[in-house]
Amino acid sequence: MINPRKFALLGTKQKIYKIASTIRNCEIALKNGESIDIHETLAYTDAIKNQEGRKILKTLEIIDSIRNVHEITELSEQLKVLNFAYHDLLEILEQKMDEDKKFSFIQFDDLNKESTRYPWIGILDNLRSPMNVGTIFRSADGFGTGELYLTGITPCPPNSKLERTALGAENFVPFQYFATTEEAIQAAKDKNYKVIALEVAEPSKTLSELDNFENCAFVFGNEEFGITSSILELCDDVVRLPLVGKKNSINVGNVFSIVSHHIAENIFN
């Protein structure tokens, strides 16, 4: 649902993108046989009606053009109305850009795209921050992590702070919750997965020294305390990232992104 306060903080271009994305979501919902509610899109009329500018006036016309889409009985005609409105909004934005622009930006998520899931598990060992967990969900979706195991105090969806950084990715990534990390590790081993801890410890290997990532479960530790010795004892291997700065560790969400990208880019592609 529209948040008037947050929407008001957006620039004109961002406002139009937001409106276009809600229309696109309605179109996708119809294609999937779902019912739609255009109230959110129409609500933008009140949010921008007192603003000035040719782009805003044109946007108000486009919003008004979909007002009675529910009265159209043919699905194909409903889709056509929404599609025209969506592309008309994009055209408003394109007019501001240089005609000889070098790059064409992908503005919206492709919810119809088939997701790829690689056979590896991320075990989140008592993470504290819902923002970090949300970031991990987003990276897990983007890089094709097979599944997430959330343990102990790790925040789980639904969680408003988690959703702030996950941006909807929590709806697409398979996950399970376990009361303890020990239970999560045992569940991974029951699937014949090799369990690998990400920790600054010795003996350990660097990520690039691992020769097989398939059917592996990586344990990502608590932001402050890392992975405890008792959990390390349950793991089959320990891996570290080769850092060259003064600090010997980086944010757990960043670590997850590095590992998941490495797996997707170098092992399964």
NORTASUL-V392798 format. One record per residue. N is the residue number from 1. RES is the residue in one letter. PHI is phi as a letter, one per 30 degrees, with the letter a starting at -180 (999 if undefined). PSI is psi in whole degrees, -180 to 180 (NA if undefined). Layout:
# NORTASUL-V392798
n->N res->RES phi->PHI psi->PSI
n->N res->RES phi->PHI psi->PSI
This chain:
# NORTASUL-V392798
n->1 res->M phi->999 psi->148
n->2 res->I phi->d psi->136
n->3 res->N phi->c psi->101
n->4 res->P phi->e psi->-39
n->5 res->R phi->d psi->-46
n->6 res->K phi->d psi->-40
n->7 res->F phi->d psi->-37
n->8 res->A phi->d psi->-25
n->9 res->L phi->d psi->-13
n->10 res->L phi->d psi->153
n->11 res->G phi->d psi->170
n->12 res->T phi->e psi->-47
n->13 res->K phi->d psi->-43
n->14 res->Q phi->d psi->-39
n->15 res->K phi->e psi->-44
n->16 res->I phi->d psi->-39
n->17 res->Y phi->e psi->-44
n->18 res->K phi->d psi->-43
n->19 res->I phi->d psi->-44
n->20 res->A phi->d psi->-40
n->21 res->S phi->d psi->-35
n->22 res->T phi->d psi->-37
n->23 res->I phi->d psi->-41
n->24 res->R phi->d psi->-41
n->25 res->N phi->d psi->-37
n->26 res->C phi->d psi->-43
n->27 res->E phi->d psi->-45
n->28 res->I phi->d psi->-41
n->29 res->A phi->d psi->-43
n->30 res->L phi->d psi->-42
n->31 res->K phi->d psi->-30
n->32 res->N phi->d psi->7
n->33 res->G phi->i psi->17
n->34 res->E phi->c psi->159
n->35 res->S phi->d psi->155
n->36 res->I phi->b psi->156
n->37 res->D phi->b psi->109
n->38 res->I phi->d psi->9
n->39 res->H phi->e psi->-40
n->40 res->E phi->d psi->-44
n->41 res->T phi->d psi->-44
n->42 res->L phi->d psi->-27
n->43 res->A phi->d psi->-23
n->44 res->Y phi->d psi->-22
n->45 res->T phi->e psi->-48
n->46 res->D phi->d psi->-31
n->47 res->A phi->d psi->-23
n->48 res->I phi->b psi->-1
n->49 res->K phi->d psi->-25
n->50 res->N phi->c psi->3
n->51 res->Q phi->d psi->159
n->52 res->E phi->c psi->163
n->53 res->G phi->k psi->146
n->54 res->R phi->d psi->-40
n->55 res->K phi->d psi->-39
n->56 res->I phi->d psi->-43
n->57 res->L phi->d psi->-42
n->58 res->K phi->d psi->-38
n->59 res->T phi->d psi->-41
n->60 res->L phi->d psi->-38
n->61 res->E phi->d psi->-40
n->62 res->I phi->d psi->-41
n->63 res->I phi->d psi->-43
n->64 res->D phi->d psi->-28
n->65 res->S phi->d psi->-20
n->66 res->I phi->c psi->4
n->67 res->R phi->e psi->-39
n->68 res->N phi->c psi->29
n->69 res->V phi->d psi->-29
n->70 res->H phi->d psi->-22
n->71 res->E phi->d psi->-13
n->72 res->I phi->d psi->126
n->73 res->T phi->d psi->-28
n->74 res->E phi->d psi->127
n->75 res->L phi->e psi->-42
n->76 res->S phi->d psi->-36
n->77 res->E phi->d psi->-38
n->78 res->Q phi->d psi->-46
n->79 res->L phi->d psi->-38
n->80 res->K phi->d psi->-44
n->81 res->V phi->d psi->-47
n->82 res->L phi->d psi->-41
n->83 res->N phi->d psi->-43
n->84 res->F phi->d psi->-43
n->85 res->A phi->d psi->-43
n->86 res->Y phi->e psi->-49
n->87 res->H phi->d psi->-30
n->88 res->D phi->d psi->-38
n->89 res->L phi->d psi->-42
n->90 res->L phi->d psi->-36
n->91 res->E phi->d psi->-38
n->92 res->I phi->e psi->-43
n->93 res->L phi->d psi->-38
n->94 res->E phi->d psi->-31
n->95 res->Q phi->d psi->-21
n->96 res->K phi->d psi->-17
n->97 res->M phi->d psi->158
n->98 res->D phi->d psi->137
n->99 res->E phi->d psi->-27
n->100 res->D phi->c psi->27
n->101 res->K phi->e psi->145
n->102 res->K phi->d psi->-33
n->103 res->F phi->c psi->150
n->104 res->S phi->c psi->118
n->105 res->F phi->d psi->140
n->106 res->I phi->d psi->114
n->107 res->Q phi->c psi->-24
n->108 res->F phi->b psi->150
n->109 res->D phi->d psi->143
n->110 res->D phi->c psi->90
n->111 res->L phi->d psi->-12
n->112 res->N phi->c psi->-7
n->113 res->K phi->d psi->140
n->114 res->E phi->d psi->125
n->115 res->S phi->d psi->146
n->116 res->T phi->c psi->136
n->117 res->R phi->b psi->118
n->118 res->Y phi->d psi->151
n->119 res->P phi->d psi->71
n->120 res->W phi->b psi->156
n->121 res->I phi->c psi->139
n->122 res->G phi->c psi->119
n->123 res->I phi->c psi->117
n->124 res->L phi->c psi->106
n->125 res->D phi->d psi->91
n->126 res->N phi->h psi->49
n->127 res->L phi->d psi->148
n->128 res->R phi->c psi->-38
n->129 res->S phi->c psi->122
n->130 res->P phi->d psi->-28
n->131 res->M phi->d psi->-43
n->132 res->N phi->d psi->-42
n->133 res->V phi->d psi->-39
n->134 res->G phi->d psi->-42
n->135 res->T phi->d psi->-41
n->136 res->I phi->d psi->-41
n->137 res->F phi->e psi->-42
n->138 res->R phi->d psi->-42
n->139 res->S phi->d psi->-39
n->140 res->A phi->d psi->-40
n->141 res->D phi->d psi->-46
n->142 res->G phi->d psi->-38
n->143 res->F phi->c psi->6
n->144 res->G phi->i psi->30
n->145 res->T phi->e psi->135
n->146 res->G phi->d psi->-42
n->147 res->E phi->a psi->153
n->148 res->L phi->c psi->136
n->149 res->Y phi->c psi->117
n->150 res->L phi->c psi->132
n->151 res->T phi->b psi->154
n->152 res->G phi->h psi->-122
n->153 res->I phi->d psi->2
n->154 res->T phi->e psi->125
n->155 res->P phi->d psi->142
n->156 res->C phi->b psi->152
n->157 res->P phi->d psi->147
n->158 res->P phi->d psi->138
n->159 res->N phi->a psi->119
n->160 res->S phi->d psi->-38
n->161 res->K phi->d psi->-38
n->162 res->L phi->d psi->-44
n->163 res->E phi->d psi->-24
n->164 res->R phi->d psi->-33
n->165 res->T phi->c psi->-23
n->166 res->A phi->d psi->-30
n->167 res->L phi->h psi->42
n->168 res->G phi->j psi->-13
n->169 res->A phi->d psi->-24
n->170 res->E phi->d psi->-17
n->171 res->N phi->d psi->-11
n->172 res->F phi->c psi->-20
n->173 res->V phi->c psi->123
n->174 res->P phi->d psi->137
n->175 res->F phi->b psi->155
n->176 res->Q phi->b psi->154
n->177 res->Y phi->c psi->138
n->178 res->F phi->b psi->139
n->179 res->A phi->d psi->-33
n->180 res->T phi->b psi->155
n->181 res->T phi->d psi->-32
n->182 res->E phi->e psi->-42
n->183 res->E phi->d psi->-40
n->184 res->A phi->d psi->-43
n->185 res->I phi->d psi->-42
n->186 res->Q phi->d psi->-38
n->187 res->A phi->d psi->-40
n->188 res->A phi->d psi->-41
n->189 res->K phi->d psi->-32
n->190 res->D phi->d psi->-23
n->191 res->K phi->c psi->8
n->192 res->N phi->i psi->33
n->193 res->Y phi->d psi->141
n->194 res->K phi->d psi->132
n->195 res->V phi->c psi->125
n->196 res->I phi->b psi->128
n->197 res->A phi->c psi->139
n->198 res->L phi->c psi->103
n->199 res->E phi->a psi->149
n->200 res->V phi->d psi->93
n->201 res->A phi->a psi->163
n->202 res->E phi->b psi->140
n->203 res->P phi->d psi->150
n->204 res->S phi->a psi->163
n->205 res->K phi->c psi->161
n->206 res->T phi->d psi->161
n->207 res->L phi->e psi->-41
n->208 res->S phi->d psi->-15
n->209 res->E phi->d psi->-12
n->210 res->L phi->d psi->135
n->211 res->D phi->c psi->-6
n->212 res->N phi->a psi->122
n->213 res->F phi->c psi->-9
n->214 res->E phi->d psi->139
n->215 res->N phi->h psi->46
n->216 res->C phi->c psi->150
n->217 res->A phi->b psi->119
n->218 res->F phi->c psi->132
n->219 res->V phi->c psi->126
n->220 res->F phi->c psi->122
n->221 res->G phi->d psi->170
n->222 res->N phi->e psi->142
n->223 res->E phi->e psi->-36
n->224 res->E phi->c psi->-42
n->225 res->F phi->c psi->-9
n->226 res->G phi->i psi->-149
n->227 res->I phi->c psi->129
n->228 res->T phi->d psi->161
n->229 res->S phi->d psi->-38
n->230 res->S phi->d psi->-35
n->231 res->I phi->d psi->-39
n->232 res->L phi->e psi->-35
n->233 res->E phi->d psi->-26
n->234 res->L phi->d psi->-12
n->235 res->C phi->d psi->152
n->236 res->D phi->d psi->-21
n->237 res->D phi->a psi->162
n->238 res->V phi->b psi->133
n->239 res->V phi->b psi->145
n->240 res->R phi->b psi->159
n->241 res->L phi->c psi->134
n->242 res->P phi->d psi->99
n->243 res->L phi->c psi->148
n->244 res->V phi->b psi->6
n->245 res->G phi->c psi->-171
n->246 res->K phi->d psi->-35
n->247 res->K phi->d psi->144
n->248 res->N phi->c psi->9
n->249 res->S phi->a psi->163
n->250 res->I phi->b psi->172
n->251 res->N phi->e psi->139
n->252 res->V phi->d psi->-33
n->253 res->G phi->d psi->-38
n->254 res->N phi->d psi->-40
n->255 res->V phi->d psi->-46
n->256 res->F phi->d psi->-42
n->257 res->S phi->d psi->-41
n->258 res->I phi->d psi->-47
n->259 res->V phi->d psi->-47
n->260 res->S phi->d psi->-37
n->261 res->H phi->d psi->-43
n->262 res->H phi->e psi->-44
n->263 res->I phi->d psi->-48
n->264 res->A phi->d psi->-40
n->265 res->E phi->d psi->-39
n->266 res->N phi->c psi->-18
n->267 res->I phi->c psi->-50
n->268 res->F phi->c psi->-4
n->269 res->N phi->c psi->NA
